[in-house]
């Protein structure tokens, strides 16, 4: 399955109620998933997120980038590489 197909599948499965995001499988990224989720959830409650969803905010926080496009380039899933699925359900 290609990256675009996996991203569409994850979006359709999440339905807006569950955080479901795909990340590159590097140890630095994987070890930061839970802290990034907690921080993104706190930011969502305070309405201070820079992105439109908790999953995208997690990606931004893990990457250390200021915008989501750069975050996807830095820490997002890529074809032909291992990846991690993070879900709250």
Helices and strands as residue ranges (DSSP letters): H 3-14, E 20-24, H 27-31, H 33-45, H 54-63, H 68-75, E 83-87
